[in-house]
Amino acid sequence: MSTYTSPTSVAGHTANTGAVLRITMVAALGGFLFGYDSAVINGATGAMREYFDVGATALGSAVASALLGAALGAALGGRLADKLGRVRVMRIAAVLFLISSIFCAIDPFFGADTGGFAWLVAWRVIGGVGVGVASIIAPAYIAEVAPADIRGRLGSLQQMGIVLGIFASQIANRVIVAMAGSSDASWLFGLDAWRWMFLLEAVPAIIYLIGAYTIPESPRWLVAQGRRDEAMAIMTKLQGEGPAVHRLSVIDRTLDKEHKPRFKDLAGKAFGLKPVMWVGIGVAALQQLVGINVIFYYSNQLWQSVGFQEGDAFTISTITSVTNVVVTVAAIMLVDKIGRKRLLLIGSIGMAITLGTMAGVFATATVTDSGPVLGDAAGMVALVAANLYVIFFGISWGPVMWVLLGEMFPNKIRGAALAVAGFVQWMANWLVTVTFPAISEVSLVFAYGLYAFFAFISIFFVIKVVRETKGMELEDMQN
C-alpha cells in the first residue's frame, strides 16, 4: 500500500502547521487593526461634528486623515522592515495603534475650544501610519514563513483580518451606544461614548504588541542579515529539517541574484510608464473611486441623515459589516476557480447597478430643513441596494485587487510597482473619503451617481485591459 507524503513532509520531518498558523494569526492581527482603525470613526462622526462644531469639509479631513498617514506608513514600512526586521516593525505598528487609540480618547488638549480638533487629526494620522505599515508588513511576513503548499490560505488571513476588524469596530460602537444612550452621551468615568469607541482599540493593539514578542523573525530577513544559523533553526522548527534546508538554499540563490526594484525601472513609452503600470494604477484607483469606504466610514451618518434613528443606523452598519465578512470568505473560495478577471467583471456590473439604484432612490427623498428624508419603502430599497453593493464589492474588487496586483507585474519591477500602486490606492481612498461630506451636502444623488459612473467605467476597463492571471506563473508576466 502506497503512503502519501505531504509537500510539507520531507525526510521524516513534518511541518509544524500549528506553529505556522499561530504566528500567521499574530501577523494577521495587523490586518485586524487595519480594519478596526479605518472604520471605528464611523460611529463617532456625528458626535465629533457636534462637539467640535466643524463643517463637512473639516469632518471629512478628520475621517480621511488616517489615510494620509497610511500612505506615509506604506511608503516607509518596506524600508523599515528591510532595515529593522519584519517583527520589530510589527511592534512599531502596534505602538502607533496604541498611541493613537489612547490619545484620540483622552488627549488633555482635546477641548472643543483649545485646538482639540487639530489634535484629533494628528493622532488619527499617527494611527494611520500604523495602518500603512501593517498593510504591507503582514502579507510579506506571512509569505516568508508559510510553507508553499498552504501559503495562499494563510495569506488570505490578512484580508479576513481586515474585514473582521471592520466588523468588530461596528459591534463595539453599537454596544457602546446601546449602553451609553447615544454616541455623544457621557459614559464610564465621565468619558463621552464616542471617545470610548477610540479607546477600545487599545485592547487589540496591546494583544498585537504582546503577540509580536512571541513570534520569530522572518528567516528570509535573517539570511539577508547574515544570520543563517538563526534562520535555519526557525525554519526547522516550522517546517522540518528537510524542507528547511531546501527553503534556505532557495533563499540563498534568490538573494545572490536579487535585483532591488528601482522606480526608474517602471519607465516606458506609454505616457512615461510601462503599460502594465497604468493597468495596475487603474485597478488600484478604481477600487476606491467606486466609493466603498463611504459605506464603512460614513454609513451611520448617512442613514441618520435620511430618517433612520441612531440605534437603527448602527444596526444597519453592523449588518453591512457581517455581509462583508461572509462575502470575503466566498471570494477566497472562488478566486482560483472563477478567475480574477471574471470576478472583477461580475463585481463591476453589480456595483454599477446597485450604486445607480441608490442614486435613483435618493432622488425621491423629501428635502427638509435637516436634510433629505426617505420614505419607508424607499429606505428599504436603499438599504437592500447598499448591502448588495457591499456583496458585489466584497466578492470581487475588495480582495481580488490585492491578488491581481501581487501577480500582474514582472518580477524585476514587482516591488517598485506595488509601492506605486499601493500609494495610488491609499490616495484614492483619501480623496473619496475627504470629499464625501461636502458632496453629500450638495446632493446624495450626485455622490452615488458619481460612484456609479466609476463602477460603469470599471466594466470597460476590465474587459479591455485587465489580463487574467489565474494559473499563470509569475515568471510569465510581461511588461
BELTA-V931971 format. One record per residue. N is the residue number from 0. RES is the residue in one small letter. PHI is phi in whole degrees, 0 to 359 (NA if undefined). OMEGA is omega in whole degrees, 0 to 359 (999 if undefined). D_FIRST is the distance of its C-alpha to the first C-alpha in whole Angstrom. Layout:
BEGIN
n: (N:N)
res: (RES:RES)
phi: (PHI:PHI)
omega: (OMEGA:OMEGA)
d_first: (D_FIRST:D_FIRST)
END
This chain:
BEGIN
n: (0:1:2:3:4:5:6:7:8:9:10:11:12:13:14:15:16:17:18:19:20:21:22:23:24:25:26:27:28:29:30:31:32:33:34:35:36:37:38:39:40:41:42:43:44:45:46:47:48:49:50:51:52:53:54:55:56:57:58:59:60:61:62:63:64:65:66:67:68:69:70:71:72:73:74:75:76:77:78:79:80:81:82:83:84:85:86:87:88:89:90:91:92:93:94:95:96:97:98:99:100:101:102:103:104:105:106:107:108:109:110:111:112:113:114:115:116:117:118:119:120:121:122:123:124:125:126:127:128:129:130:131:132:133:134:135:136:137:138:139:140:141:142:143:144:145:146:147:148:149:150:151:152:153:154:155:156:157:158:159:160:161:162:163:164:165:166:167:168:169:170:171:172:173:174:175:176:177:178:179:180:181:182:183:184:185:186:187:188:189:190:191:192:193:194:195:196:197:198:199:200:201:202:203:204:205:206:207:208:209:210:211:212:213:214:215:216:217:218:219:220:221:222:223:224:225:226:227:228:229:230:231:232:233:234:235:236:237:238:239:240:241:242:243:244:245:246:247:248:249:250:251:252:253:254:255:256:257:258:259:260:261:262:263:264:265:266:267:268:269:270:271:272:273:274:275:276:277:278:279:280:281:282:283:284:285:286:287:288:289:290:291:292:293:294:295:296:297:298:299:300:301:302:303:304:305:306:307:308:309:310:311:312:313:314:315:316:317:318:319:320:321:322:323:324:325:326:327:328:329:330:331:332:333:334:335:336:337:338:339:340:341:342:343:344:345:346:347:348:349:350:351:352:353:354:355:356:357:358:359:360:361:362:363:364:365:366:367:368:369:370:371:372:373:374:375:376:377:378:379:380:381:382:383:384:385:386:387:388:389:390:391:392:393:394:395:396:397:398:399:400:401:402:403:404:405:406:407:408:409:410:411:412:413:414:415:416:417:418:419:420:421:422:423:424:425:426:427:428:429:430:431:432:433:434:435:436:437:438:439:440:441:442:443:444:445:446:447:448:449:450:451:452:453:454:455:456:457:458:459:460:461:462:463:464:465:466:467:468:469:470:471:472:473:474:475:476:477:478)
res: (m:s:t:y:t:s:p:t:s:v:a:g:h:t:a:n:t:g:a:v:l:r:i:t:m:v:a:a:l:g:g:f:l:f:g:y:d:s:a:v:i:n:g:a:t:g:a:m:r:e:y:f:d:v:g:a:t:a:l:g:s:a:v:a:s:a:l:l:g:a:a:l:g:a:a:l:g:g:r:l:a:d:k:l:g:r:v:r:v:m:r:i:a:a:v:l:f:l:i:s:s:i:f:c:a:i:d:p:f:f:g:a:d:t:g:g:f:a:w:l:v:a:w:r:v:i:g:g:v:g:v:g:v:a:s:i:i:a:p:a:y:i:a:e:v:a:p:a:d:i:r:g:r:l:g:s:l:q:q:m:g:i:v:l:g:i:f:a:s:q:i:a:n:r:v:i:v:a:m:a:g:s:s:d:a:s:w:l:f:g:l:d:a:w:r:w:m:f:l:l:e:a:v:p:a:i:i:y:l:i:g:a:y:t:i:p:e:s:p:r:w:l:v:a:q:g:r:r:d:e:a:m:a:i:m:t:k:l:q:g:e:g:p:a:v:h:r:l:s:v:i:d:r:t:l:d:k:e:h:k:p:r:f:k:d:l:a:g:k:a:f:g:l:k:p:v:m:w:v:g:i:g:v:a:a:l:q:q:l:v:g:i:n:v:i:f:y:y:s:n:q:l:w:q:s:v:g:f:q:e:g:d:a:f:t:i:s:t:i:t:s:v:t:n:v:v:v:t:v:a:a:i:m:l:v:d:k:i:g:r:k:r:l:l:l:i:g:s:i:g:m:a:i:t:l:g:t:m:a:g:v:f:a:t:a:t:v:t:d:s:g:p:v:l:g:d:a:a:g:m:v:a:l:v:a:a:n:l:y:v:i:f:f:g:i:s:w:g:p:v:m:w:v:l:l:g:e:m:f:p:n:k:i:r:g:a:a:l:a:v:a:g:f:v:q:w:m:a:n:w:l:v:t:v:t:f:p:a:i:s:e:v:s:l:v:f:a:y:g:l:y:a:f:f:a:f:i:s:i:f:f:v:i:k:v:v:r:e:t:k:g:m:e:l:e:d:m:q:n)
phi: (NA:282:243:281:250:296:302:266:235:226:53:81:250:255:299:276:300:298:293:298:296:297:289:294:294:297:298:291:300:299:294:300:292:307:293:297:296:293:257:298:292:305:281:253:300:297:294:298:298:289:296:268:54:246:273:297:295:295:297:299:295:294:295:275:300:297:288:295:297:295:299:295:297:294:291:269:300:298:294:297:295:289:273:259:107:294:292:297:290:301:297:299:299:298:295:296:300:295:300:299:300:293:282:294:265:233:309:295:263:272:285:296:251:236:72:297:295:295:295:302:300:298:290:293:297:299:298:297:301:299:301:297:296:297:293:249:283:296:299:296:296:300:297:276:250:277:300:301:286:236:296:297:294:291:297:291:296:297:295:296:300:298:290:291:296:299:298:298:295:290:297:300:299:295:295:298:296:297:279:273:106:195:290:259:282:287:233:303:56:76:270:300:302:294:289:296:301:289:295:297:296:298:296:295:296:294:299:298:297:296:299:292:268:250:248:281:288:297:302:298:294:298:297:298:268:81:254:292:297:295:297:296:296:293:294:296:294:275:235:95:294:300:301:295:298:295:297:291:293:293:300:302:295:297:293:295:259:297:252:294:299:235:295:291:291:276:294:200:270:273:55:92:229:295:306:296:292:294:295:298:296:296:299:296:289:295:302:263:290:282:84:301:284:299:295:274:265:235:298:301:297:297:292:293:292:251:115:281:288:302:299:295:297:295:297:299:298:294:300:298:293:298:303:298:296:297:287:295:300:297:297:300:284:262:299:271:262:277:105:290:296:295:296:300:294:301:296:298:297:297:292:298:291:289:293:297:297:298:298:296:296:293:293:269:294:276:274:240:298:267:124:288:230:269:287:301:294:295:298:292:298:298:296:295:298:297:286:295:301:298:298:296:289:295:268:225:295:302:278:292:304:293:298:296:297:289:252:281:269:300:306:290:241:301:299:293:295:295:298:292:297:296:297:299:299:294:289:295:302:298:300:296:294:283:266:300:304:291:295:293:291:286:188:293:298:295:301:285:295:295:293:295:299:293:295:296:300:296:301:288:299:295:297:276:236:278:266:286:249:301:79:272:286:300:290:272:289:246:291)
omega: (181:180:179:177:180:175:180:180:182:176:176:181:183:180:177:186:180:180:179:180:181:183:176:180:176:179:181:173:175:176:178:179:174:181:182:183:181:189:186:183:180:182:187:189:181:180:178:182:180:183:183:179:181:179:184:182:179:179:177:178:180:180:185:184:179:182:175:175:180:177:178:180:178:180:184:188:181:180:178:180:178:182:187:185:184:185:179:178:173:179:178:179:180:179:178:175:182:179:181:181:184:186:172:182:190:179:181:179:190:179:182:184:184:181:184:181:177:177:178:179:181:180:175:177:179:175:178:175:176:177:182:178:182:184:180:186:182:178:180:181:181:180:184:180:186:171:187:187:178:184:181:180:179:179:180:179:177:179:178:177:181:183:176:176:176:180:181:179:179:177:181:179:181:180:180:180:180:182:182:181:175:184:181:180:174:185:186:177:178:181:180:183:183:176:178:177:177:186:181:177:179:182:177:178:178:178:178:181:179:180:181:174:182:183:183:176:178:178:181:179:179:178:179:179:180:182:188:181:178:179:181:180:180:182:178:179:185:189:184:188:181:178:181:179:180:183:181:177:176:178:179:181:180:181:179:185:190:174:183:182:177:183:180:176:181:184:178:185:181:182:173:181:174:180:182:178:179:176:179:178:179:178:182:183:183:179:180:184:174:169:186:186:170:180:185:181:189:188:178:180:181:183:176:184:181:168:179:175:184:180:178:180:178:179:179:179:178:178:179:180:177:178:181:179:184:184:175:175:179:180:179:181:188:192:179:179:183:182:185:186:181:178:178:181:176:180:181:180:180:180:179:181:184:177:176:177:179:178:179:180:181:176:180:184:174:183:177:179:181:178:181:179:179:172:183:182:181:179:179:177:179:180:179:180:180:181:173:176:178:178:181:177:186:181:184:188:179:181:187:179:181:177:183:180:179:185:196:185:174:184:189:179:190:183:181:180:178:179:180:181:178:178:178:181:180:181:175:175:180:183:180:184:185:183:186:181:181:180:183:177:176:182:173:177:179:182:183:172:178:179:177:178:180:176:178:177:183:177:182:177:180:182:188:192:181:177:175:179:179:176:181:174:180:181:181:182:182:180:999)
d_first: (0:4:7:10:13:16:19:21:19:19:19:18:21:21:24:26:26:28:31:31:31:34:36:36:37:40:41:40:43:45:45:46:49:49:49:51:54:54:55:56:60:60:61:64:65:68:69:69:71:74:74:74:76:75:75:72:71:71:69:67:67:66:63:62:63:59:58:60:59:55:56:58:55:52:55:55:51:49:52:52:48:48:51:50:47:45:45:48:49:47:50:53:52:51:55:56:55:56:60:60:59:61:64:64:65:67:69:72:74:72:75:76:80:78:76:73:72:71:70:67:66:66:64:62:62:60:57:57:56:53:52:52:50:48:47:46:45:42:40:40:39:36:35:36:34:31:27:27:25:27:30:31:31:32:35:36:37:40:41:40:42:45:45:45:47:50:49:49:53:54:53:55:58:58:58:60:63:62:63:66:67:67:66:70:70:71:68:67:69:71:69:68:65:65:65:62:60:60:60:56:54:55:52:49:51:51:47:47:49:47:44:45:45:42:40:39:41:39:37:39:42:42:41:44:46:45:43:40:39:39:37:34:34:34:31:29:30:29:26:25:26:24:25:28:29:28:30:33:33:33:36:38:38:39:42:43:43:44:47:49:50:53:55:57:54:54:57:58:60:59:62:61:57:54:54:50:52:54:51:50:53:54:50:51:55:54:52:55:57:56:57:54:56:59:57:55:58:61:60:62:65:64:64:67:69:68:69:66:67:65:63:62:61:59:57:57:56:53:52:52:49:47:47:46:43:42:42:41:37:37:38:35:33:35:36:33:33:36:37:40:43:42:42:45:47:46:48:51:52:51:53:56:56:56:58:61:61:62:64:66:66:68:70:71:72:75:76:78:80:77:74:73:72:69:70:67:66:66:64:61:61:61:58:56:56:56:53:51:52:50:47:48:48:45:43:44:46:46:42:42:45:43:40:42:44:41:40:43:45:44:43:46:48:45:47:50:50:48:51:53:52:51:55:56:54:55:59:58:57:60:62:61:61:65:66:65:68:71:69:69:72:74:71:68:68:68:66:63:64:64:60:60:61:59:56:57:58:54:53:54:53:50:50:52:51:47:45:41:39:36:33:35:34:37:38:39:42:45:49)
END
